[in-house]
Amino acid sequence: MDVLTKKQHLQFETEGYLLASGLIPNHISEKAEKAMWRLMEMDPNDSETWGHRLGCAAQFQPVRGLSV
C-alpha cells in the first residue's frame, strides 16, 4: 500500500521536497520548537537575539538535552 499519492510522488520528484501537514501532533511540534529556541539561546519574541551564530550544529550534543 502506497502512503503517498501519485501527485505527491511527482511533486517530490520534481521539486525535491513535499509538504505534508498533520504528520506530527501540534503539542509535539510546539515542545520541539521551544526546545530549539532554548538550545540556540535565542528568544522567539526578541529578534535582537537572533543575530548571533553559535557555530555548527555539531556543538549541540545529546547531553545538552533536546528532549520533547
Backbone hydrogen bonds, N-H to C=O, Kabsch-Sander energy under -0.5 kcal/mol:
donor,donor_aa,acceptor,acceptor_aa,energy
9,H,5,T,-2.4
10,L,6,K,-2.5
11,Q,7,K,-2.4
12,F,8,Q,-2.4
13,E,9,H,-2.7
14,T,10,L,-2.6
15,E,11,Q,-3.5
16,G,11,Q,-0.6
16,G,12,F,-2.0
20,A,18,L,-0.5
23,L,20,A,-0.8
28,I,25,P,-0.9
29,S,25,P,-2.0
30,E,26,N,-2.6
31,K,27,H,-1.5
32,A,28,I,-2.4
33,E,29,S,-2.4
34,K,30,E,-2.1
35,A,31,K,-2.2
36,M,32,A,-2.3
37,W,33,E,-2.3
38,R,34,K,-2.2
39,L,35,A,-2.7
40,M,36,M,-2.2
41,E,37,W,-0.5
41,E,38,R,-1.0
42,M,37,W,-2.2
46,D,43,D,-1.8
49,T,46,D,-2.1
50,W,47,S,-1.3
51,G,48,E,-0.5
59,Q,56,C,-1.6
60,F,57,A,-1.9
61,Q,59,Q,-1.5
64,R,61,Q,-2.2
65,G,62,P,-1.8
67,S,65,G,-1.4
